[in-house]
Amino acid sequence: ERWASTLPVGYMKRGSGGRSSVSGIQAAIFGSTGFLGRYVLTEMGKNGTLCILPTRCNENARQHLRLMGDLGQLHFMDYDIRDEDLIAKAVDGADVVINMVGREFETGNFSFEMVNVDFAKRLAELSSKAGVSKLIHFSALGASTSSPSKYYQTKAAGEAAVLEAFPSATVIRPAPLVGSEDRLLNEYAKFLTIPGRIPLIDGGDTKMQPVNAADVAIALGKIVTDPNSTGKVYELAGPKVYKMKDLAALVCDAVREPVRTIFLPTPLAKILALPRDILQARIPFPFPTNPMFTVDHIEGLANNYVLNPKTTALTFKDLGISPRNLEGLNIDYLRAFRSGGYDFGTTAGSA
């Protein structure tokens, strides 16, 4: 059955290295159409890695990824996270399996447990059975079974399930991601276009250490090719710790708006978010509202999401990477939210 597969198997390494070379690595990458996916595929494309990309979307939602690799380097296939046969087909012949599939809010079709735990375990078991050399599992900084957030609880349970099925798996725990398609700074900026105010829960004192998605992708590229990364845990965070109210002020400055925030106590915020959660649980597709303003997200803000100085996990420093700062050109994508156009904004020209 292995040789009956329509997917490519076994590329021999050739070329001098780079995009048009062949690295000799075949990687099955799950979650490639997500926010982090395009950054990861760019890194994989730079060294000629053959990428098998299982997706559950139509061609319109994945066609932009075709530019990330050279001709014949990226191979798409349709799959479902509940279909073991299709998952097994995707990992067949792979040297590396990367799991970036995740869910930050629940829908009528997919719960946190189904995506963050059940699928992660299923993929790990099938990868082990297929003889995959390296499994890289994306978790989250702050994942803990004692977290008040169900998202972070299931992320921790997913880690445990993966390591039980594939003990030598490599685990990556990124801090909240920022980048041109992020669901952190972009969501804050959207509140300013209503016009409205950025809601800050309990004064906005929760601490985060946001990391640029491009830096995480660069780190992953090194982890894939480093034989010593097997079985290790990496915690990847940016160079600076921010309070949520500081991030809100940073967004306001980038879009040239006066700081407009509103403080909400947790009980009131949960009451306001509850109708959306109830509706979302009854429909099979994402409801067009702010994904940061859910009951689970609000409950999760009771914890901080920063690197523990006593952590035994490896970091960017161990990979020889200096993560970029959040300010300046690195968040220039927020210019799209300026009133009047890219070069304008309410506070443009003010001292």
C-alpha positions in Angstrom: 0.0 0.0 0.0 2.9 2.3 0.6 3.9 2.3 -3.0 0.4 2.8 -4.1 0.4 6.3 -2.5 -0.1 9.2 -4.9 2.1 11.4 -2.7 5.9 11.7 -3.4 8.2 9.5 -1.4 11.9 9.8 -0.9 13.6 12.8 -2.4 17.4 12.4 -2.5 19.4 15.4 -1.4 20.9 17.4 -4.2 22.0 20.9 -5.1 24.1 23.5 -3.4 21.4 24.4 -0.9 18.6 27.0 -1.1 15.2 27.3 -2.6 15.8 25.4 -5.8 17.8 22.7 -4.2 16.5 19.5 -2.6 17.2 19.1 1.1 16.4 15.4 1.2 13.8 16.1 4.0 10.2 15.2 3.5 7.9 17.1 6.0 4.2 16.5 6.6 3.0 19.9 7.9 -0.4 20.0 9.5 -2.0 23.5 10.0 -0.2 25.1 7.1 -3.2 27.4 6.3 -3.2 28.9 9.7 -1.6 32.2 10.7 1.9 30.7 11.4 1.7 28.4 8.4 2.9 30.8 5.6 5.9 31.8 7.7 6.8 28.2 8.3 6.5 27.3 4.6 8.7 30.2 3.7 11.4 28.8 5.9 10.9 25.3 4.6 11.0 26.6 1.0 14.4 28.3 1.5 16.2 25.0 2.0 14.3 22.8 -0.5 12.3 20.7 1.9 9.5 18.7 0.3 6.3 19.6 2.0 3.1 17.5 2.2 0.3 19.9 3.2 -2.9 18.3 4.4 -5.7 20.9 4.5 -9.4 20.9 5.0 -10.1 24.1 3.0 -10.8 24.7 -0.7 -8.2 25.9 -3.2 -9.0 29.6 -2.7 -8.0 29.4 1.0 -4.6 27.7 0.2 -3.5 29.0 -3.2 -1.4 31.8 -1.6 0.9 29.1 -0.1 2.0 27.9 -3.6 4.4 30.8 -3.8 6.3 29.6 -0.7 8.2 26.9 -2.4 9.7 26.1 -5.7 7.9 24.1 -8.4 7.0 20.6 -7.2 8.0 21.3 -3.7 4.6 21.8 -2.1 1.9 19.0 -2.4 -1.6 19.7 -1.1 -4.0 17.0 -0.1 -7.5 17.1 1.5 -8.0 15.5 4.9 -10.1 15.6 8.0 -8.6 15.5 11.5 -11.0 12.6 12.3 -10.0 10.5 9.3 -7.1 8.2 10.4 -6.6 6.8 6.9 -6.0 10.2 5.4 -3.7 11.2 8.2 -1.7 8.0 7.8 -1.4 8.7 4.1 0.0 12.2 4.8 2.7 11.0 7.2 3.7 8.0 5.1 7.3 8.4 4.0 7.8 11.6 6.0 11.0 12.3 7.8 9.4 15.1 9.9 5.9 15.7 11.0 4.9 19.2 12.2 1.6 19.8 14.0 0.5 23.4 14.1 -3.2 22.6 14.2 -4.9 24.4 17.1 -8.2 26.0 18.1 -8.6 29.3 20.1 -12.3 29.1 20.3 -14.9 26.3 20.0 -17.5 25.9 17.3 -20.4 23.5 16.8 -18.1 21.2 14.9 -14.8 21.4 16.8 -14.2 21.6 20.5 -10.9 22.3 22.3 -10.6 18.7 23.2 -11.2 17.4 19.7 -8.5 19.7 18.2 -5.9 20.3 20.9 -6.0 16.8 22.4 -7.7 14.1 20.3 -6.1 15.1 17.0 -2.7 15.7 18.5 -2.8 12.2 20.1 -4.0 10.6 16.9 -1.3 12.2 14.8 1.4 11.2 17.2 0.2 7.6 17.3 0.1 7.4 13.5 3.5 9.1 13.1 5.0 6.6 15.5 3.4 3.7 13.6 4.8 5.1 10.3 8.3 5.3 11.6 8.6 9.1 11.4 12.0 10.2 12.7 10.9 13.5 14.2 7.6 14.8 15.4 7.3 18.5 16.3 4.2 19.5 18.3 3.2 23.2 18.8 1.7 23.9 22.2 1.4 27.3 23.9 3.4 29.2 26.5 1.3 29.0 29.6 -0.2 25.6 28.8 -1.2 24.1 32.2 -3.8 21.7 33.5 -4.5 24.2 36.3 -5.1 27.2 34.0 -8.5 28.9 34.3 -8.7 28.8 30.5 -10.0 25.6 28.8 -7.7 26.4 25.8 -4.6 26.3 27.9 -5.8 23.2 29.8 -6.3 21.3 26.6 -2.9 22.5 25.2 -1.3 20.9 28.3 -3.3 17.7 27.9 -2.4 17.6 24.2 1.3 17.8 25.1 1.0 14.9 27.5 -1.0 12.8 25.0 1.7 13.4 22.3 4.6 12.5 24.6 2.8 9.4 25.7 2.3 8.2 22.1 5.6 9.6 20.7 8.1 10.0 23.7 10.8 11.6 21.6 8.5 14.4 20.2 9.8 17.9 20.2 7.5 20.4 21.9 7.4 24.1 21.0 5.5 26.6 23.3 5.3 30.0 21.5 4.1 33.1 23.3 1.2 35.0 21.8 2.1 35.5 18.1 2.2 38.8 16.3 2.4 39.5 12.6 0.4 40.8 9.7 -2.5 38.4 10.2 -2.3 38.1 14.0 -5.3 37.9 16.3 -3.8 40.1 19.0 -2.8 43.6 17.8 -5.1 43.4 14.8 -8.1 42.7 17.0 -7.2 45.7 19.2 -6.9 47.9 16.2 -10.4 46.8 14.9 -11.9 48.2 18.1 -10.6 51.6 17.1 -12.3 51.6 13.8 -15.9 51.4 15.0 -15.2 54.1 16.5 -14.9 52.5 19.9 -12.5 51.6 22.7 -10.2 48.7 23.4 -11.6 46.7 26.3 -9.1 45.9 29.0 -10.0 43.3 31.5 -9.4 44.1 35.1 -7.3 47.2 34.3 -5.2 45.5 31.6 -2.5 44.3 34.0 -2.1 40.8 32.5 1.5 40.4 31.2 2.5 38.9 27.9 5.7 38.5 26.0 4.5 38.5 22.3 6.8 37.0 19.7 7.0 37.7 16.0 5.7 34.8 13.9 8.6 35.1 11.5 11.0 34.5 14.4 9.1 31.3 15.5 9.3 30.1 11.9 13.1 30.7 11.7 13.5 28.8 15.0 11.4 25.9 13.6 13.6 25.7 10.5 16.6 25.2 12.8 14.9 22.7 15.0 13.9 20.6 11.9 17.5 20.2 10.8 19.1 19.9 14.3 19.5 16.3 15.3 20.0 17.4 18.9 16.5 19.0 19.1 14.7 15.6 19.3 12.8 15.2 22.6 13.5 18.8 23.7 11.0 21.5 24.8 11.4 25.0 23.5 9.7 28.1 24.9 9.8 31.0 22.4 8.9 34.5 23.5 9.8 38.0 22.4 12.5 40.2 24.0 10.1 42.4 26.0 7.3 41.9 28.5 4.2 44.1 28.1 1.0 44.6 30.1 -2.2 44.4 28.0 -2.7 48.1 28.6 0.8 48.8 27.2 0.0 46.8 24.1 -3.3 48.8 23.6 -1.3 52.0 23.8 1.2 50.7 21.3 -1.6 49.9 18.9 -3.1 53.3 19.3 0.2 54.9 18.6 0.7 52.8 15.5 -2.7 53.6 14.0 -2.3 57.3 15.1 -5.3 57.4 17.4 -5.4 58.8 20.9 -5.4 56.1 23.5 -9.0 54.9 23.8 -9.5 52.1 26.3 -12.2 51.0 28.6 -11.7 48.9 31.8 -14.0 46.0 32.3 -14.2 43.8 35.4 -14.1 40.1 34.6 -17.7 39.3 35.6 -19.1 42.1 33.4 -16.8 41.1 30.4 -18.0 37.5 30.7 -21.6 38.5 30.6 -21.0 40.6 27.5 -19.1 37.7 25.8 -21.5 35.0 26.8 -24.2 35.5 24.0 -21.5 35.2 21.3 -20.2 32.0 22.9 -23.7 30.5 23.1 -24.3 31.2 19.4 -20.9 30.0 18.3 -21.5 26.6 20.0 -24.6 26.1 17.9 -23.3 26.9 14.4 -20.6 24.9 12.5 -18.5 27.9 11.4 -16.7 30.8 13.0 -19.0 33.7 14.0 -17.8 37.0 12.7 -16.9 38.6 16.1 -13.7 39.4 17.9 -12.1 36.0 18.8 -10.3 37.7 21.7 -13.5 38.6 23.4 -14.7 35.1 24.5 -15.5 33.8 28.0 -12.5 31.4 27.8 -10.1 34.1 26.6 -11.3 36.4 29.4 -10.8 33.7 32.0 -7.3 33.0 30.7 -6.3 36.6 31.3 -6.1 35.8 35.0 -2.6 34.4 34.3 0.5 36.0 32.8 2.1 34.6 29.6 5.8 35.3 30.0 9.0 33.2 30.2 9.8 31.8 33.6 13.4 32.8 34.4 13.8 29.4 36.0 12.5 27.5 33.0 14.5 24.4 32.0 13.1 24.7 28.4 15.3 25.9 25.6 14.8 29.4 24.2 15.7 31.5 21.2 19.1 32.0 22.8 19.9 28.3 22.5 19.1 28.5 18.8 21.3 31.5 18.3 18.4 33.7 17.4 17.7 37.3 18.6 13.9 37.8 18.4 12.9 41.2 16.9 11.3 44.0 18.9 7.6 44.7 18.7 7.8 48.4 18.0 8.4 50.3 14.8 8.4 48.6 11.3 7.7 45.2 12.8 4.1 46.3 13.4 3.8 48.6 10.4 1.0 46.4 9.1 -1.3 48.2 11.5 -1.2 51.2 9.2 -4.1 49.7 7.4 -6.3 50.8 10.3 -5.4 54.5 10.2 -8.4 56.8 9.5 -8.0 58.6 6.2 -5.4 56.2 4.7 -1.9 54.8 5.4 -0.2 58.1 5.8 -2.8 59.8 7.9 -4.6 59.1 11.2 -6.3 61.2 13.8 -3.1 62.3 15.6 -1.0 62.6 12.4 1.1 65.8 12.6 0.4 66.4 16.3 3.3 67.0 18.6 
